[in-house]
Amino acid sequence: MGIADKGYGFVESLFDYCMGNLLLIQRKTIFFCVMQHHFWSRGINFISLLFFFGCGQTATLEKEVPIWLKIHSEKGICSDGSPYSFFYKKGLPKKLLIYFQGGGAAWDYYNVATLPTFKPAVFESDDPGSWKGIFDFQNKVNPFTEYSFLVLPYCSADVFLGDMEKRYENGKHSKTIKHFGSRNSLDGIQWIIDRFSDLEQIVVAGSSAGAIATPIYGCVMADSYPNATISVICDSSGGYLSDSIPKVFDTWRTHEVIQKLLDLNDKPAEINVEKLALLAGKRNENIQFIVYNSLNDTSQRSFLELLGESGDRLNDNLYETANFLNQNLRYYHYYIDSSNYHTILDNDRFYKTKVSLETSFPQWVEKIIGRGQD
């Protein structure tokens, strides 16, 4: 249901509210009408929306400031039972970037309750308005300044691929976690599908835990928009080669989720992180994969150890995964640097990193997305 539904027009709603709650601040010849208005249709919350109101004159906008809308999910829920929300920024109607936020994961009592290693809810800091990297729309080098954005905050501890409530026990102690990351993701994606009918360029990106599911949701978007160019950007999740991964996925019912999302006849067996990309790439060979990792990523090393592996395996894992997928996928592009940083899309390293002496990371990404090859 759109903002103008329920028999009440968008313009009339804004006008009525502005007449009753008008705060005009004159600055040169421009009047700003600062409004806080809540539209309950689909839970859209226009917080501190800047509306340029002429008041007898023509208002001009010297510099556009991106406005993020916080949208309350109808079906989503966080791991602690709190409501789920996602964020949207309007851009060109034919270009869309969906971003899956990172924030750890949990699959046993130790990392659920003893030493929690996940983000349990959507917080105020999840508003992308202050984020850097690809969210810096004033940076002319940013290849995504014109894109519409959907940001899916992370709060389900299941890399966006869970669909169950799980009780973790340790003797007399227990803690219940709601692993419904797939529900959260699909509610945000459906919000987009209901409003965008003719997308031509779609980028599905994610950092850390948020990067793991991006190949699967890239397929979901490809199914919904068969004529669009689909690119998947996986940021800092390529080192998780472990025999423990399929068991972790069983904890969240991930195999069943993937079967449903990809409309498979049979439930996939023994899925690990690299097989997610392989499944997606084989199902839709035109998806363009762009992958970033760093050899000394301290976060990936720590999670390898939680999985029962040696953190020192990270280097070998990164190259083994990259070489395997490069040989088996049509469009697979990867860059591995020697730093100890974790993630690149959500910070200024996106602009400072170079893949060669002549090519910056943003230029490399833009070239791949534009041509499907490097």
Secondary structure, DSSP 8 states (H G I E B T S, - for coil): --TT-TT--HHHHHHHHHHHS--EEEETTEEEEEEEEE--GGGEEEEEEEEE--TTS----SS----EEEEEEEEEE-TTS-EEEEEEE--EEEEEEEEE---B---SHIIIIIS--B--S--GGG-GGG--GGG-TT-TT-TTTTEEEEEE---SSSTT---EEEEEEETTEEEEEEE-HHHHHHHHHHHHHTT-S---EEEEEEETHHHHTHHHHHHHHHHH-TTSEEEEEEES-TT---TTHHHHHHHHTHHHHHHHHTT-SS---S--HHHHHHHHHHH-TT-EEEEEEETT-HHHHHHHHHTTS-GGGHHHHHHHHHHHHHHH-SSEEEEEESS----STTSTHHHH-BSSSS-BHHHHHHHHHHHS--
